[in-house]
Every structure is written in C-alpha cells, then in structure tokens.
Amino acid sequence: MSRKNYTFTSESVSEGHPDKVCDRISDAVLDAFLTEEPEARVAAETFATTNRIVIGGEVGLSDQAKLKDYMGRIDQIARDCVKDIGYEQDKFHWKTVEVTNLLHEQSAHIAQGVDAAADKDEGAGDQGIMFGYATKETPELMPAPIQYSHAILRRLAEVRKNGTEPALGPDAKSQLSVVYKDGVPVGVSSIVLSTQHLDASLSSADIRAMVEPYILEVLPEGWVSADTAWHVNPTGKFVIGGPDGDAGLTGRKIIVDTYGGAAPHGGGAFSGKDPTKVDRSAAYVARYLAKNVVASGMAEKCTIQLSYAIGVSKPLSIYCDTFGTGQVNDAAIEAAIDSVMDLTPRGIRSHLGLNKPIYERTAAYGHFGRAPDADGGFSWEKTDLVEALKKAV
C-alpha cells in the first residue's frame, strides 16, 4: 500500500533560465517551419552561452527553395525569443548576441522509416517509451508540487514584464516541498526561490519582501504557515543570469517539463521536435489519456505508458497503473484505450491537431496542466474522451 503521509518536492525554472531560453528558440524554429508546412520535419537543438547562440539539427520541407528561405530567418527567430524573454545584458543581449545556424536537411535514412507509407501506415520517428500521468490533487489534474512551482514563476514573469516589478530579471528557479496527509496535499513545508534581480543593491530580504505577496497569491489558502521555511536567494546576490551566468541546452529540463518527478519519464525531451517524433506526440497523448481516465472518475490517479519502434506505426505496448485507486480493472482501461484511440503517430497528430505552430508557448512553465487554447494549443489537456472511455470499459 502506498504511503499516505509524506513530503514531496518539485522544482520549476523560468523562461529566462538558460536551458529554457534554448527550449524556446528550438520550439520557435519548429513553429516557423510548421507555419509554412504542417508536415515539416524539425529536430532543432540550441546551445547558448555568453554572447553566443548555436542552433543545429535537422529540418525538412517538401519545397527546397522555401527551405533555403527559412534557413535565412533563423537568426531573427532566435533574437526575437531572447528579446521577448527580456535579456538586455552586456554579455547576452538580443541585439548583439552572435547566432550560428548549423541546421541541415533531414537524414534520408531517418525519413524513409517515417515516410515509407505516409498515406496509411506512417511509422514512428524513433523507438522509445513515453509516460503520461494525472492525479486529482489539483483542479488541473496535476501533481501539486510542480503545478504550483510553475504558478509562482509564471506570476513573477507577469509582474516583471508588465512593469510592476522592474527590478526582477528573467532568470529564476522555484522549488516547493508539499506536505501530504492521507494522500492529500495540505501545505508547504518549504519554499525555495532564486530569482535574478537587476538592482545589485538588493539583499535577499529585499527580494523576499518583493516576491512573497505574489507567492502567497498563487498558493492555496492556508498552505503557508508560520512553520513554512523560506529560502529566497539563499546564496545572496543574483545579478548575472541566463546564458551569461550558465550555459543552456535544449532538452535538459524534462522533469520540469512534465510532472516534477511525481511520475516516470521515458527520457526523451520535447522541445524542437515536430510531432512525428513520438518522444513528443506520444508523451502528449499519454497525458491526454491519463487525464481523461481520471476525469472520467475511473481512478484518482493514473499513469499510462506507451512504447514504439522506429518505422512501426502502432504502439508495441499500452500500460495503465491506477495505483489501487481504480474503479475498474487496469487491464480493462488498457483495452478501452486501444479501442477508442488511434495511437499511430498519424492518428495521434490527427486526433490532437498537432500539425500546427503551437509549440513555442509550451517551452516554459510546463507542457501539462495548462488550459487548452482556442487555436489548438495544449489540445492534450482536453477531457473530451471521457464518454468514449466510459462506454468502452
């Protein structure tokens, strides 16, 4: 039997964290190509350090002339991302940073496995295992520690960008230790926040006084008490941030991107990958399935695992674990999933509408636990499969 009383910790990082700068650029490149062609192939990786951004990987469009044209836009795409995030530091500024574009055409050997029978039986873009998770502990059906860690940083980014708190910088990390009693989150034992600040004279106490109201605003009422430990900028000043302070790389924050360690992760990163890559699309659909299982009332929490082989269209396995909270047998849920959802790469992309430029917005504050957008963004957060699942079990 699983423990009922414990403390669990998750962290988040802001859009200005070096790794998230890179995720943002990679996903902005992806969106640019998908805007031109919904079936575009992109696997873009970004590296950032002092005064330097390097973008590499593979891209593909059916029109080679347009591919060359889009290659010429990469420099501006990267600068626009850095500008929107807010970096205007002497050694990392959107105007002066050196951008190196090393993107090249997709390998024909990779393409042949994916494209072999694109009209009917498109193969997975790679082998791998992908997990989805959902739990009733928050309204978004997400684990509380990661959901509220994200919420803190989103709120601080809002007040930084709208001018309410101009002393805040783009780079920040949050961490929450959430106390569970009888399996339910009831409070926070510690809050950790490290945030860049542009005024070097500010102390840790000054920063805490600035950010505490916003943190209290986003956490559930009563979760913070006199016993809650606060660690705000515990190392002191944090003026030099972003890639000038520490190098960044696409795909290094996969636990931040998903469930904060509360659920398994197959190991694949998301950003910069088009939806033929099951690292991304199958992780999204696994979350979609797990969320719909929980939203249907079949379980209080649920993990879904899917597995794929490169060039093979259908998943090799479907696994469900409801941790003893299921109202129906886990095997019955697995069978229901297989009957109501086409889990081939093309089926996933069609059902969730993934061949759209909807990915740059996912690069910070989590790929899950977000409200679906009218243009199709975060479609995997919908709960429109509930009735079909209920009928199938």
C-alpha positions as a LaTeX table, in Angstrom:
\begin{tabular}{lrrr}
\hline
Residue & $x$ (\AA) & $y$ (\AA) & $z$ (\AA) \\
\hline
Met1 & 0.00 & 0.00 & 0.00 \\
Ser2 & 1.35 & 3.45 & $-0.93$ \\
Arg3 & 2.25 & 5.96 & 1.77 \\
Lys4 & $-0.39$ & 8.47 & 2.78 \\
Asn5 & 1.67 & 10.91 & 4.87 \\
Tyr6 & 4.83 & 12.36 & 3.34 \\
Thr7 & 6.51 & 15.43 & 1.88 \\
Phe8 & 7.26 & 15.64 & $-1.85$ \\
Thr9 & 9.34 & 18.31 & $-3.60$ \\
Ser10 & 9.35 & 19.57 & $-7.19$ \\
Glu11 & 11.09 & 22.47 & $-8.91$ \\
Ser12 & 10.38 & 24.73 & $-11.85$ \\
Val13 & 12.53 & 27.16 & $-13.82$ \\
Ser14 & 11.54 & 30.39 & $-15.54$ \\
Glu15 & 11.54 & 31.24 & $-19.24$ \\
Gly16 & 14.84 & 33.07 & $-18.68$ \\
His17 & 16.66 & 30.01 & $-17.33$ \\
Pro18 & 19.47 & 29.17 & $-19.80$ \\
Asp19 & 18.01 & 25.78 & $-20.70$ \\
Lys20 & 14.57 & 27.31 & $-21.20$ \\
Val21 & 15.98 & 30.03 & $-23.47$ \\
Cys22 & 17.23 & 27.17 & $-25.63$ \\
Asp23 & 13.94 & 25.26 & $-25.47$ \\
Arg24 & 12.13 & 28.44 & $-26.52$ \\
Ile25 & 14.36 & 29.03 & $-29.54$ \\
Ser26 & 14.12 & 25.39 & $-30.65$ \\
Asp27 & 10.32 & 25.47 & $-30.44$ \\
Ala28 & 10.16 & 28.84 & $-32.21$ \\
Val29 & 12.14 & 27.33 & $-35.09$ \\
Leu30 & 9.69 & 24.41 & $-35.13$ \\
Asp31 & 6.68 & 26.74 & $-35.23$ \\
Ala32 & 8.20 & 28.71 & $-38.11$ \\
Phe33 & 8.53 & 25.57 & $-40.23$ \\
Leu34 & 5.07 & 24.25 & $-39.29$ \\
Thr35 & 3.59 & 27.62 & $-40.28$ \\
Glu36 & 4.96 & 27.04 & $-43.76$ \\
Glu37 & 4.13 & 23.34 & $-43.99$ \\
Pro38 & 2.12 & 21.27 & $-41.48$ \\
Glu39 & 4.12 & 18.16 & $-42.38$ \\
Ala40 & 7.50 & 19.88 & $-41.94$ \\
Arg41 & 10.18 & 17.83 & $-40.24$ \\
Val42 & 12.18 & 19.52 & $-37.50$ \\
Ala43 & 14.62 & 18.33 & $-34.88$ \\
Ala44 & 16.24 & 21.55 & $-33.66$ \\
Glu45 & 18.72 & 21.79 & $-30.81$ \\
Thr46 & 20.01 & 25.03 & $-29.29$ \\
Phe47 & 23.06 & 25.82 & $-27.19$ \\
Ala48 & 23.55 & 29.19 & $-25.50$ \\
Thr49 & 26.41 & 30.74 & $-23.58$ \\
Thr50 & 27.97 & 34.18 & $-23.13$ \\
Asn51 & 27.20 & 36.27 & $-26.23$ \\
Arg52 & 26.53 & 33.15 & $-28.29$ \\
Ile53 & 23.62 & 31.04 & $-29.56$ \\
Val54 & 24.25 & 27.94 & $-31.68$ \\
Ile55 & 21.35 & 26.15 & $-33.40$ \\
Gly56 & 21.80 & 22.76 & $-35.02$ \\
Gly57 & 19.84 & 19.71 & $-36.08$ \\
Glu58 & 17.70 & 18.58 & $-38.98$ \\
Val59 & 14.85 & 20.23 & $-40.84$ \\
Gly60 & 12.84 & 19.31 & $-43.91$ \\
Leu61 & 10.30 & 20.95 & $-46.22$ \\
Ser62 & 8.93 & 19.48 & $-49.43$ \\
Asp63 & 9.93 & 22.68 & $-51.29$ \\
Gln64 & 13.73 & 23.03 & $-51.21$ \\
Ala65 & 13.59 & 26.70 & $-52.29$ \\
Lys66 & 11.43 & 27.52 & $-49.28$ \\
Leu67 & 13.77 & 25.52 & $-47.06$ \\
Lys68 & 16.63 & 27.83 & $-48.04$ \\
Asp69 & 14.43 & 30.87 & $-47.41$ \\
Tyr70 & 13.51 & 29.67 & $-43.94$ \\
Met71 & 17.14 & 28.96 & $-43.12$ \\
Gly72 & 17.71 & 32.68 & $-43.56$ \\
Arg73 & 15.13 & 33.50 & $-40.91$ \\
Ile74 & 16.70 & 31.54 & $-38.07$ \\
Asp75 & 18.88 & 34.42 & $-36.84$ \\
Gln76 & 15.89 & 36.72 & $-36.35$ \\
Ile77 & 13.78 & 33.96 & $-34.77$ \\
Ala78 & 16.43 & 33.47 & $-32.10$ \\
Arg79 & 16.79 & 37.20 & $-31.43$ \\
Asp80 & 13.03 & 37.67 & $-31.14$ \\
Cys81 & 12.89 & 34.92 & $-28.49$ \\
Val82 & 15.69 & 36.49 & $-26.44$ \\
Lys83 & 14.06 & 39.91 & $-26.73$ \\
Asp84 & 10.66 & 38.66 & $-25.56$ \\
Ile85 & 12.21 & 36.82 & $-22.62$ \\
Gly86 & 13.85 & 40.09 & $-21.63$ \\
Tyr87 & 17.61 & 39.75 & $-21.96$ \\
Glu88 & 19.47 & 43.01 & $-22.49$ \\
Gln89 & 22.62 & 42.23 & $-20.51$ \\
Asp90 & 26.05 & 43.38 & $-21.63$ \\
Lys91 & 27.09 & 39.80 & $-22.38$ \\
Phe92 & 23.73 & 38.43 & $-23.51$ \\
His93 & 21.64 & 40.94 & $-25.43$ \\
Trp94 & 19.14 & 40.20 & $-28.16$ \\
Lys95 & 20.71 & 42.81 & $-30.42$ \\
Thr96 & 24.35 & 41.79 & $-30.10$ \\
Val97 & 24.35 & 38.05 & $-29.35$ \\
Glu98 & 26.11 & 36.03 & $-32.07$ \\
Val99 & 23.76 & 33.47 & $-33.65$ \\
Thr100 & 25.21 & 30.50 & $-35.54$ \\
Asn101 & 22.83 & 28.42 & $-37.64$ \\
Leu102 & 24.02 & 24.85 & $-38.25$ \\
Leu103 & 20.65 & 23.35 & $-39.22$ \\
His104 & 20.70 & 20.99 & $-42.21$ \\
Glu105 & 18.33 & 18.84 & $-44.23$ \\
Gln106 & 16.86 & 15.77 & $-42.53$ \\
Ser107 & 18.68 & 12.48 & $-42.97$ \\
Ala108 & 17.11 & 10.40 & $-45.75$ \\
His109 & 17.69 & 7.27 & $-43.66$ \\
Ile110 & 15.54 & 8.64 & $-40.86$ \\
Ala111 & 12.91 & 9.96 & $-43.26$ \\
Gln112 & 12.47 & 6.62 & $-45.01$ \\
Gly113 & 11.30 & 4.91 & $-41.83$ \\
Val114 & 8.78 & 7.62 & $-41.10$ \\
Asp115 & 7.59 & 8.24 & $-44.65$ \\
Ala116 & 7.56 & 4.69 & $-46.01$ \\
Ala117 & 3.78 & 4.62 & $-46.34$ \\
Ala118 & 2.71 & 8.05 & $-45.22$ \\
Asp119 & $-0.82$ & 7.81 & $-46.59$ \\
Lys120 & $-1.75$ & 4.82 & $-44.44$ \\
Asp121 & 0.86 & 3.49 & $-42.11$ \\
Glu122 & 3.30 & 6.21 & $-41.13$ \\
Gly123 & 5.95 & 4.83 & $-38.83$ \\
Ala124 & 7.09 & 6.27 & $-35.53$ \\
Gly125 & 10.01 & 8.67 & $-35.82$ \\
Asp126 & 12.00 & 6.77 & $-33.23$ \\
Gln127 & 11.86 & 3.97 & $-30.72$ \\
Gly128 & 11.16 & 4.76 & $-27.10$ \\
Ile129 & 8.87 & 4.73 & $-24.10$ \\
Met130 & 6.58 & 7.59 & $-23.12$ \\
Phe131 & 4.57 & 8.23 & $-19.95$ \\
Gly132 & 1.50 & 10.25 & $-19.10$ \\
Tyr133 & 0.15 & 10.98 & $-15.64$ \\
Ala134 & $-2.85$ & 12.59 & $-13.97$ \\
Thr135 & $-3.99$ & 12.96 & $-10.38$ \\
Lys136 & $-7.00$ & 14.53 & $-8.66$ \\
Glu137 & $-4.89$ & 16.55 & $-6.24$ \\
Thr138 & $-5.24$ & 19.81 & $-8.25$ \\
Pro139 & $-8.03$ & 21.20 & $-10.47$ \\
Glu140 & $-5.72$ & 20.73 & $-13.46$ \\
Leu141 & $-5.29$ & 17.05 & $-12.51$ \\
Met142 & $-1.58$ & 17.63 & $-11.99$ \\
Pro143 & 0.75 & 16.92 & $-9.06$ \\
Ala144 & 0.59 & 19.89 & $-6.69$ \\
Pro145 & 4.35 & 20.47 & $-6.19$ \\
Ile146 & 5.14 & 21.03 & $-9.87$ \\
Gln147 & 1.87 & 22.81 & $-10.68$ \\
Tyr148 & 2.36 & 25.47 & $-8.01$ \\
Ser149 & 6.11 & 25.76 & $-8.66$ \\
His150 & 5.18 & 26.71 & $-12.22$ \\
Ala151 & 2.47 & 29.08 & $-11.00$ \\
Ile152 & 4.92 & 31.04 & $-8.85$ \\
Leu153 & 7.31 & 31.67 & $-11.73$ \\
Arg154 & 4.55 & 32.49 & $-14.20$ \\
Arg155 & 3.23 & 35.12 & $-11.82$ \\
Leu156 & 6.66 & 36.64 & $-11.26$ \\
Ala157 & 7.20 & 36.76 & $-15.03$ \\
Glu158 & 3.90 & 38.61 & $-15.41$ \\
Val159 & 4.77 & 41.34 & $-12.93$ \\
Arg160 & 8.29 & 41.62 & $-14.33$ \\
Lys161 & 7.07 & 42.07 & $-17.89$ \\
Asn162 & 4.17 & 44.41 & $-17.14$ \\
Gly163 & 6.45 & 46.77 & $-15.22$ \\
Thr164 & 5.04 & 46.17 & $-11.74$ \\
Glu165 & 8.36 & 44.71 & $-10.53$ \\
Pro166 & 11.02 & 46.05 & $-12.91$ \\
Ala167 & 13.85 & 45.01 & $-10.58$ \\
Leu168 & 13.25 & 41.33 & $-11.32$ \\
Gly169 & 15.34 & 39.64 & $-14.00$ \\
Pro170 & 14.33 & 36.87 & $-16.42$ \\
Asp171 & 16.27 & 34.01 & $-14.79$ \\
Ala172 & 14.62 & 32.24 & $-11.84$ \\
Lys173 & 14.05 & 28.88 & $-10.17$ \\
Ser174 & 11.37 & 27.83 & $-7.70$ \\
Gln175 & 11.01 & 24.75 & $-5.51$ \\
Leu176 & 8.15 & 23.63 & $-3.27$ \\
Ser177 & 8.10 & 20.91 & $-0.63$ \\
Val178 & 4.44 & 19.95 & $-0.31$ \\
Val179 & 3.09 & 18.12 & 2.75 \\
Tyr180 & 0.61 & 15.29 & 2.13 \\
Lys181 & $-1.76$ & 13.91 & 4.76 \\
Asp182 & $-3.93$ & 10.91 & 3.95 \\
Gly183 & $-2.64$ & 11.26 & 0.39 \\
Val184 & $-3.93$ & 14.83 & 0.01 \\
Pro185 & $-1.69$ & 17.94 & $-0.30$ \\
Val186 & $-2.38$ & 20.21 & 2.67 \\
Gly187 & 0.53 & 22.63 & 2.98 \\
Val188 & 4.05 & 23.68 & 2.12 \\
Ser189 & 6.93 & 22.91 & 4.46 \\
Ser190 & 9.49 & 24.94 & 2.49 \\
Ile191 & 9.62 & 27.45 & $-0.34$ \\
Val192 & 12.81 & 27.99 & $-2.33$ \\
Leu193 & 13.11 & 30.81 & $-4.83$ \\
Ser194 & 16.21 & 32.09 & $-6.56$ \\
Thr195 & 15.49 & 35.00 & $-8.87$ \\
Gln196 & 17.72 & 37.26 & $-10.87$ \\
His197 & 17.48 & 40.94 & $-9.91$ \\
Leu198 & 18.72 & 43.92 & $-11.90$ \\
Asp199 & 19.45 & 46.14 & $-8.88$ \\
Ala200 & 22.70 & 44.90 & $-7.34$ \\
Ser201 & 21.98 & 46.70 & $-4.07$ \\
Leu202 & 19.01 & 44.48 & $-3.21$ \\
Ser203 & 19.51 & 41.94 & $-0.43$ \\
Ser204 & 17.88 & 38.54 & $-0.04$ \\
Ala205 & 15.49 & 40.12 & 2.47 \\
Asp206 & 14.57 & 42.80 & $-0.06$ \\
Ile207 & 13.84 & 40.19 & $-2.70$ \\
Arg208 & 11.70 & 38.17 & $-0.31$ \\
Ala209 & 9.65 & 41.24 & 0.58 \\
Met210 & 9.13 & 41.85 & $-3.13$ \\
Val211 & 8.11 & 38.32 & $-4.18$ \\
Glu212 & 6.29 & 37.00 & $-1.09$ \\
Pro213 & 2.90 & 38.59 & $-1.90$ \\
Tyr214 & 2.88 & 37.01 & $-5.34$ \\
Ile215 & 3.83 & 33.60 & $-3.99$ \\
Leu216 & 1.06 & 33.74 & $-1.39$ \\
Glu217 & $-1.35$ & 34.85 & $-4.11$ \\
Val218 & $-0.89$ & 31.70 & $-6.21$ \\
Leu219 & $-0.67$ & 29.08 & $-3.45$ \\
Pro220 & $-3.88$ & 27.63 & $-1.98$ \\
Glu221 & $-5.15$ & 29.45 & 1.09 \\
Gly222 & $-3.73$ & 28.09 & 4.32 \\
Trp223 & $-0.83$ & 26.22 & 2.73 \\
Val224 & 1.78 & 28.65 & 4.08 \\
Ser225 & 2.09 & 28.85 & 7.87 \\
Ala226 & 4.47 & 30.15 & 10.49 \\
Asp227 & 6.28 & 26.80 & 10.21 \\
Thr228 & 6.96 & 27.16 & 6.49 \\
Ala229 & 10.67 & 27.67 & 5.80 \\
Trp230 & 11.55 & 30.35 & 3.24 \\
His231 & 14.79 & 30.34 & 1.24 \\
Val232 & 14.78 & 33.33 & $-1.10$ \\
Asn233 & 18.03 & 33.97 & $-2.99$ \\
Pro234 & 19.82 & 31.93 & $-0.32$ \\
Thr235 & 23.26 & 32.45 & $-1.89$ \\
Gly236 & 22.91 & 36.23 & $-1.86$ \\
Lys237 & 23.02 & 38.42 & $-4.95$ \\
Phe238 & 21.87 & 37.06 & $-8.33$ \\
Val239 & 22.50 & 39.79 & $-10.88$ \\
Ile240 & 24.20 & 37.95 & $-13.75$ \\
Gly241 & 21.68 & 35.46 & $-15.11$ \\
Gly242 & 20.76 & 33.48 & $-18.18$ \\
Pro243 & 23.32 & 32.03 & $-20.58$ \\
Asp244 & 25.93 & 34.57 & $-19.46$ \\
Gly245 & 25.82 & 33.07 & $-15.97$ \\
Asp246 & 25.48 & 29.42 & $-17.02$ \\
Ala247 & 25.33 & 27.69 & $-20.40$ \\
Gly248 & 21.98 & 26.43 & $-21.65$ \\
Leu249 & 20.95 & 23.47 & $-23.81$ \\
Thr250 & 17.68 & 22.26 & $-25.30$ \\
Gly251 & 16.08 & 19.32 & $-23.52$ \\
Arg252 & 17.78 & 19.44 & $-20.12$ \\
Lys253 & 14.63 & 20.16 & $-18.11$ \\
Ile254 & 12.47 & 17.12 & $-18.92$ \\
Ile255 & 11.24 & 16.66 & $-15.34$ \\
Val256 & 10.34 & 20.34 & $-15.07$ \\
Asp257 & 8.51 & 19.95 & $-18.40$ \\
Thr258 & 6.40 & 17.02 & $-17.17$ \\
Tyr259 & 5.41 & 16.01 & $-13.62$ \\
Gly260 & 8.18 & 17.24 & $-11.35$ \\
Gly261 & 9.34 & 13.70 & $-10.56$ \\
Ala262 & 5.92 & 12.55 & $-9.36$ \\
Ala263 & 5.62 & 10.18 & $-12.33$ \\
Pro264 & 8.04 & 8.21 & $-14.54$ \\
His265 & 9.66 & 9.76 & $-17.61$ \\
Gly266 & 10.75 & 7.84 & $-20.68$ \\
Gly267 & 13.83 & 10.02 & $-21.13$ \\
Gly268 & 13.01 & 11.90 & $-24.32$ \\
Ala269 & 12.86 & 15.69 & $-24.43$ \\
Phe270 & 10.12 & 17.61 & $-26.26$ \\
Ser271 & 11.32 & 20.99 & $-27.48$ \\
Gly272 & 12.42 & 21.42 & $-31.08$ \\
Lys273 & 10.83 & 18.15 & $-32.21$ \\
Asp274 & 7.99 & 18.00 & $-34.72$ \\
Pro275 & 5.04 & 15.78 & $-33.78$ \\
Thr276 & 6.13 & 12.83 & $-35.91$ \\
Lys277 & 8.66 & 12.32 & $-33.12$ \\
Val278 & 6.84 & 10.15 & $-30.60$ \\
Asp279 & 9.10 & 11.47 & $-27.86$ \\
Arg280 & 6.77 & 14.45 & $-28.02$ \\
Ser281 & 3.45 & 13.40 & $-29.53$ \\
Ala282 & 3.14 & 10.10 & $-27.64$ \\
Ala283 & 4.01 & 11.80 & $-24.34$ \\
Tyr284 & 1.27 & 14.31 & $-25.07$ \\
Val285 & $-1.29$ & 11.64 & $-25.88$ \\
Ala286 & $-0.27$ & 9.61 & $-22.82$ \\
Arg287 & $-1.05$ & 12.66 & $-20.68$ \\
Tyr288 & $-4.33$ & 13.10 & $-22.59$ \\
Leu289 & $-5.32$ & 9.50 & $-21.90$ \\
Ala290 & $-4.31$ & 9.57 & $-18.23$ \\
Lys291 & $-6.17$ & 12.84 & $-17.69$ \\
Asn292 & $-9.31$ & 11.51 & $-19.33$ \\
Val293 & $-9.17$ & 8.35 & $-17.22$ \\
Val294 & $-9.04$ & 10.44 & $-14.03$ \\
Ala295 & $-11.60$ & 12.96 & $-15.28$ \\
Ser296 & $-13.98$ & 10.09 & $-16.03$ \\
Gly297 & $-13.93$ & 9.01 & $-12.39$ \\
Met298 & $-12.33$ & 5.66 & $-13.18$ \\
Ala299 & $-9.39$ & 6.44 & $-10.91$ \\
Glu300 & $-7.98$ & 9.10 & $-8.59$ \\
Lys301 & $-4.61$ & 8.93 & $-10.29$ \\
Cys302 & $-3.30$ & 7.19 & $-13.35$ \\
Thr303 & $-0.07$ & 6.51 & $-15.22$ \\
Ile304 & $-0.12$ & 5.50 & $-18.87$ \\
Gln305 & 2.94 & 4.10 & $-20.66$ \\
Leu306 & 3.23 & 3.71 & $-24.43$ \\
Ser307 & 6.13 & 2.18 & $-26.36$ \\
Tyr308 & 7.15 & 2.49 & $-30.02$ \\
Ala309 & 9.70 & 1.25 & $-32.55$ \\
Ile310 & 11.11 & 3.41 & $-35.35$ \\
Gly311 & 9.25 & 2.87 & $-38.59$ \\
Val312 & 6.46 & 0.90 & $-36.87$ \\
Ser313 & 3.12 & 2.65 & $-36.68$ \\
Lys314 & 1.27 & 1.04 & $-33.78$ \\
Pro315 & 2.50 & 1.08 & $-30.18$ \\
Leu316 & 4.23 & $-2.07$ & $-29.05$ \\
Ser317 & 2.53 & $-1.88$ & $-25.66$ \\
Ile318 & $-0.05$ & 0.05 & $-23.65$ \\
Tyr319 & 0.27 & 0.01 & $-19.86$ \\
Cys320 & $-2.03$ & 1.51 & $-17.22$ \\
Asp321 & $-1.47$ & 1.83 & $-13.47$ \\
Thr322 & $-4.11$ & 3.41 & $-11.26$ \\
Phe323 & $-2.20$ & 2.71 & $-8.03$ \\
Gly324 & $-5.07$ & 0.85 & $-6.45$ \\
Thr325 & $-7.47$ & 3.78 & $-6.92$ \\
Gly326 & $-9.19$ & 2.38 & $-9.99$ \\
Gln327 & $-12.92$ & 1.80 & $-10.10$ \\
Val328 & $-12.34$ & $-0.66$ & $-12.97$ \\
Asn329 & $-9.52$ & $-3.08$ & $-13.69$ \\
Asp330 & $-6.35$ & $-1.55$ & $-15.12$ \\
Ala331 & $-6.31$ & $-4.12$ & $-17.91$ \\
Ala332 & $-9.84$ & $-3.05$ & $-18.87$ \\
Ile333 & $-8.64$ & 0.55 & $-19.12$ \\
Glu334 & $-5.79$ & $-0.56$ & $-21.37$ \\
Ala335 & $-8.24$ & $-2.35$ & $-23.64$ \\
Ala336 & $-10.57$ & 0.66 & $-23.66$ \\
Ile337 & $-7.72$ & 2.98 & $-24.65$ \\
Asp338 & $-6.76$ & 0.69 & $-27.51$ \\
Ser339 & $-10.34$ & 0.60 & $-28.76$ \\
Val340 & $-11.18$ & 4.33 & $-28.64$ \\
Met341 & $-7.89$ & 5.95 & $-29.69$ \\
Asp342 & $-5.76$ & 5.53 & $-32.82$ \\
Leu343 & $-2.29$ & 5.58 & $-31.28$ \\
Thr344 & $-0.32$ & 5.54 & $-34.51$ \\
Pro345 & 1.76 & 8.72 & $-34.99$ \\
Arg346 & $-0.63$ & 9.94 & $-37.66$ \\
Gly347 & $-3.64$ & 9.06 & $-35.52$ \\
Ile348 & $-2.24$ & 10.99 & $-32.56$ \\
Arg349 & $-1.44$ & 14.03 & $-34.65$ \\
Ser350 & $-4.87$ & 13.99 & $-36.27$ \\
His351 & $-6.82$ & 13.50 & $-33.05$ \\
Leu352 & $-4.94$ & 16.19 & $-31.12$ \\
Gly353 & $-4.36$ & 18.53 & $-34.07$ \\
Leu354 & $-0.61$ & 18.63 & $-33.57$ \\
Asn355 & 0.49 & 19.75 & $-37.05$ \\
Lys356 & 0.17 & 23.41 & $-36.07$ \\
Pro357 & 2.57 & 26.11 & $-34.85$ \\
Ile358 & 1.56 & 25.69 & $-31.20$ \\
Tyr359 & 4.84 & 24.74 & $-29.56$ \\
Glu360 & 6.78 & 27.89 & $-28.65$ \\
Arg361 & 4.26 & 28.56 & $-25.85$ \\
Thr362 & 5.00 & 25.15 & $-24.31$ \\
Ala363 & 8.69 & 25.87 & $-23.78$ \\
Ala364 & 8.34 & 27.28 & $-20.25$ \\
Tyr365 & 6.13 & 26.57 & $-17.22$ \\
Gly366 & 5.30 & 23.01 & $-18.17$ \\
His367 & 3.80 & 21.15 & $-21.10$ \\
Phe368 & 0.96 & 19.83 & $-18.93$ \\
Gly369 & $-1.60$ & 21.32 & $-16.58$ \\
Arg370 & $-2.35$ & 24.21 & $-18.94$ \\
Ala371 & $-5.72$ & 25.29 & $-20.29$ \\
Pro372 & $-6.44$ & 24.29 & $-23.92$ \\
Asp373 & $-6.16$ & 27.23 & $-26.34$ \\
Ala374 & $-8.75$ & 28.16 & $-28.95$ \\
Asp375 & $-6.20$ & 27.71 & $-31.75$ \\
Gly376 & $-5.43$ & 24.12 & $-30.72$ \\
Gly377 & $-2.60$ & 24.71 & $-28.30$ \\
Phe378 & $-2.49$ & 22.28 & $-25.37$ \\
Ser379 & $-5.17$ & 20.15 & $-27.01$ \\
Trp380 & $-3.85$ & 17.21 & $-25.00$ \\
Glu381 & $-5.32$ & 18.86 & $-21.89$ \\
Lys382 & $-8.90$ & 18.39 & $-23.11$ \\
Thr383 & $-11.17$ & 15.88 & $-21.39$ \\
Asp384 & $-13.29$ & 15.10 & $-24.44$ \\
Leu385 & $-12.51$ & 11.36 & $-24.40$ \\
Val386 & $-14.31$ & 10.72 & $-21.11$ \\
Glu387 & $-17.57$ & 9.40 & $-22.51$ \\
Ala388 & $-15.88$ & 7.17 & $-25.05$ \\
Leu389 & $-13.71$ & 5.61 & $-22.35$ \\
Lys390 & $-16.68$ & 5.03 & $-20.07$ \\
Lys391 & $-18.56$ & 3.23 & $-22.83$ \\
Ala392 & $-15.56$ & 1.09 & $-23.70$ \\
Val393 & $-14.85$ & $-0.37$ & $-20.25$ \\
\hline
\end{tabular}
